[in-house]
Amino acid sequence: MKKLLILLAVLLFAESVEAQLFSKERLANLENFDKRFLTWGYFLGFNSYDFKFDYINQNQDDNTDVIVNSDVGFNVGLIGDMRINKYVNLRLEPGLYFTQRNMEFPGFVEEKDYLREVKSTYIHVPLLVKVSTNRLNNIKPFLVGGVSTSFNLSGGENNPEDNEQGQFRMTSNTSYYELGFGIDIYLYYFKFTPSIRGVFAFNDELIRDDDPNSPWTGNIDKMATRGVFINFTFQ
C-alpha cells in the first residue's frame, strides 16, 4: 500500500510537470501570490503509519518480530505560511490524522491474544521549512523538512488495563522529524500543492505491561512510529 501511494504521488507530479512544460499556455497565474508575507490554506490527504521495533533479545532462528499491518488513513488540517525570502518559507500545518495499525504478536494461537487493533487519532503539529526552486511557468518544486509533535487522543497511556485485558497502550505525546518534497501548481484562482513526506519518531512510544516479563511487551526495547503522508494543499 505504501508503494502504491508513493507511485500515485510520483505519477501526479510527473503529469503536472509535463502539462506545464509542454503546454502551449504560458500565461502566469497568480503572479504576486508568493510575494505575500503571510498566506493561509487547508489540506486533505492520506497517511500510512507503521512501527519500527528494537528488541532486547532477538534470535535470528526464532520468530520474535511483531508484525504490523498498516491501513490507509485520512488527514485534514490548516496551513499558515510565512515568507522568509524568495526561496524559503516557514510553515505551520496543524491537522487531525486518523489511522489504524493491526499488530500480530508471536507466540500466541488465539486471535484475542496475538492480534491488537491500534486505532489512533492524532492532533499533529509540524513546524516546517520549505525550500523552493525558481518558479517555472506555473509550477515550482520544493523540498520540505522540520520537526513536529503529536497528541494521540486514543493512546490509552493512563488506562489501568494492559495486554492481559486486551488493551495495547501508547504514550500520549510523540516528537518527530519530517522530510519530503512537493510541487506548487499555480492555477487561475488558487495554488494547488501535492506533496509527500516521511515522518520518523524520536521517542519510545510503548507503555509496557505491568508484568516485566509480559509476552507482549517484555522483549521490546523501543517502539517508534514511522509513516508516510500524502497531502493535497489548497491556498
JOQUINOR-V301916 format. One record per pair of residues at least 6 apart in sequence whose ideal C-beta (glycine too) atoms are under 7 Angstrom apart, sorted by the first residue. I is the first residue (numbers start at 1). J is the second residue. D is the distance in Angstrom with one decimal. If there is no record, write none. Layout:
[[I J D] [I J D]]
//
This chain:
[[1 48 6.0] [1 70 6.7] [1 72 5.9] [2 48 5.0] [2 228 5.6] [5 46 6.4] [5 48 6.1] [5 228 6.3] [5 230 5.5] [6 196 6.7] [6 228 7.0] [9 194 6.5] [9 196 4.6] [9 230 5.3] [12 194 5.4] [13 183 5.4] [13 194 6.5] [16 139 6.4] [16 183 6.0] [16 185 5.5] [17 139 6.3] [20 137 5.0] [20 138 5.5] [20 139 4.6] [26 137 6.3] [28 138 6.5] [29 138 5.3] [29 186 4.3] [29 187 5.9] [29 188 5.4] [30 186 4.7] [30 191 6.2] [33 186 6.8] [33 191 6.0] [36 83 6.6] [37 82 6.8] [37 83 5.3] [38 81 7.0] [38 82 5.8] [39 81 4.6] [39 235 5.5] [40 79 6.5] [40 80 6.0] [40 235 7.0] [41 79 4.3] [41 233 5.7] [41 234 5.4] [41 235 3.4] [42 77 6.8] [42 78 5.4] [42 79 6.4] [42 234 5.9] [43 75 6.9] [43 77 5.5] [43 79 6.1] [43 93 6.9] [43 95 6.8] [43 231 4.5] [43 232 6.3] [43 233 4.4] [44 75 6.8] [44 76 5.6] [44 232 5.5] [45 75 4.1] [45 229 6.1] [45 230 5.3] [45 231 3.6] [45 232 5.8] [46 72 5.6] [46 73 6.8] [46 74 6.5] [46 75 6.7] [46 230 5.0] [47 73 4.4] [47 75 5.5] [47 97 5.7] [47 99 5.6] [47 227 5.9] [47 228 6.8] [47 229 5.1] [48 70 5.1] [48 72 5.8] [48 227 6.0] [48 228 4.9] [49 70 5.9] [49 73 6.7] [49 99 4.6] [49 101 5.8] [49 225 6.0] [49 227 4.1] [50 68 5.6] [50 70 5.3] [50 226 5.3] [50 227 6.1] [51 68 5.1] [51 101 6.6] [51 223 5.5] [51 224 7.0] [51 225 6.2] [52 224 5.2] [52 226 5.4] [53 66 5.6] [53 220 6.0] [53 223 5.6] [54 221 4.4] [54 222 4.2] [55 64 6.4] [55 219 5.4] [55 220 6.3] [55 221 5.9] [56 219 5.3] [56 221 4.8] [57 219 6.0] [58 64 5.6] [63 106 4.9] [64 106 5.8] [64 219 6.6] [65 106 6.8] [66 103 5.7] [66 104 6.9] [66 105 5.7] [67 104 4.2] [68 101 5.5] [68 103 5.5] [69 102 4.4] [70 101 5.5] [71 99 6.9] [71 100 4.5] [73 97 6.3] [73 98 5.0] [73 99 3.3] [73 100 6.8] [74 98 5.0] [75 95 5.5] [75 97 5.1] [75 229 6.4] [75 231 6.2] [76 95 6.1] [76 96 5.6] [77 93 5.9] [77 94 5.6] [77 95 2.3] [77 96 6.3] [78 94 5.9] [79 91 6.5] [79 93 5.3] [79 233 6.1] [79 235 6.7] [80 91 7.0] [80 92 4.6] [81 89 5.4] [81 91 5.1] [82 89 6.5] [82 90 4.6] [83 89 5.6] [84 90 6.0] [87 131 6.1] [87 132 5.4] [88 129 6.7] [88 131 5.8] [89 130 4.3] [90 129 6.2] [91 128 4.5] [91 130 5.6] [92 127 5.9] [93 126 5.2] [93 128 6.5] [94 125 4.7] [95 124 5.3] [96 123 6.3] [97 122 4.2] [97 124 5.0] [98 121 5.6] [99 120 5.3] [100 117 6.6] [100 118 6.7] [100 119 4.8] [101 118 4.6] [102 115 6.7] [102 117 5.5] [103 116 4.6] [103 118 6.1] [104 114 5.4] [104 115 6.0] [105 114 5.0] [105 216 5.5] [107 215 5.7] [108 114 3.6] [112 166 6.5] [116 168 4.2] [118 168 5.8] [119 154 6.0] [120 152 5.6] [120 154 5.7] [121 153 4.5] [121 154 5.1] [122 150 4.5] [122 151 6.8] [122 152 5.7] [123 150 6.4] [123 151 4.4] [123 153 6.8] [124 148 6.3] [124 150 4.5] [125 148 6.1] [125 149 5.6] [126 146 5.8] [126 148 3.5] [126 178 5.8] [127 146 5.2] [127 147 6.1] [127 148 6.8] [128 144 5.2] [128 145 6.7] [128 146 3.7] [128 178 6.7] [129 144 7.0] [129 145 6.1] [129 146 5.5] [130 142 5.3] [130 144 4.8] [131 142 6.1] [131 143 5.0] [132 140 5.3] [132 142 4.0] [133 140 6.2] [133 141 5.3] [133 142 6.9] [138 185 6.5] [138 186 4.3] [139 183 5.7] [139 184 6.7] [139 185 5.6] [140 183 6.9] [140 184 4.3] [141 183 4.9] [142 181 6.8] [142 182 5.9] [142 184 6.7] [143 181 5.2] [144 180 5.1] [144 181 6.8] [144 182 6.6] [144 195 6.8] [144 197 6.7] [145 178 6.2] [145 179 4.7] [146 178 5.7] [147 175 6.9] [147 176 6.8] [147 177 5.5] [148 176 4.7] [148 178 5.7] [148 199 7.0] [149 173 6.6] [149 174 7.0] [149 175 5.3] [150 174 5.1] [151 172 6.2] [151 173 5.9] [152 170 5.9] [152 172 5.4] [152 174 6.9] [155 169 6.7] [155 170 4.0] [155 171 6.1] [155 172 5.0] [156 167 6.1] [156 169 4.5] [156 170 6.8] [157 169 6.1] [157 170 6.7] [157 171 5.5] [157 172 4.6] [157 207 5.6] [159 167 5.5] [159 169 5.7] [161 167 4.3] [162 169 6.4] [162 209 4.1] [162 210 5.8] [163 209 5.2] [163 214 6.4] [163 216 4.1] [163 217 6.8] [164 209 6.7] [169 207 3.7] [170 205 5.0] [170 206 6.7] [170 207 6.1] [171 205 4.8] [171 207 6.3] [174 201 5.2] [174 203 6.1] [174 205 5.6] [174 225 6.3] [175 201 6.9] [175 202 4.7] [175 203 5.9] [176 199 4.9] [176 200 6.0] [176 201 5.2] [176 202 6.6] [177 200 5.7] [178 197 5.2] [178 198 6.8] [178 199 5.0] [179 197 6.6] [179 198 5.5] [180 195 5.9] [180 196 5.5] [180 197 3.1] [180 198 6.3] [181 195 6.8] [181 196 6.7] [182 193 5.6] [182 194 6.0] [182 195 2.8] [182 196 6.8] [183 193 6.9] [183 194 6.5] [184 191 5.7] [184 193 5.1] [185 191 7.0] [185 192 4.7] [185 193 6.8] [190 234 5.7] [190 235 6.2] [191 235 4.6] [192 234 6.2] [193 233 4.0] [194 232 5.4] [195 231 5.4] [195 233 6.9] [196 228 6.8] [196 229 7.0] [196 230 5.2] [197 229 4.7] [198 228 5.9] [199 226 6.7] [199 227 4.9] [199 229 6.5] [200 226 5.1] [201 224 4.1] [201 225 4.2] [201 226 6.8] [203 224 6.9] [204 222 4.6] [204 223 6.2] [204 224 6.5] [205 223 5.5] [205 224 6.2] [205 225 6.2] [206 217 6.2] [206 220 5.8] [206 223 4.0] [208 214 6.9] [208 217 4.4] [209 216 6.0] [209 217 4.9] [212 218 6.2]]
//
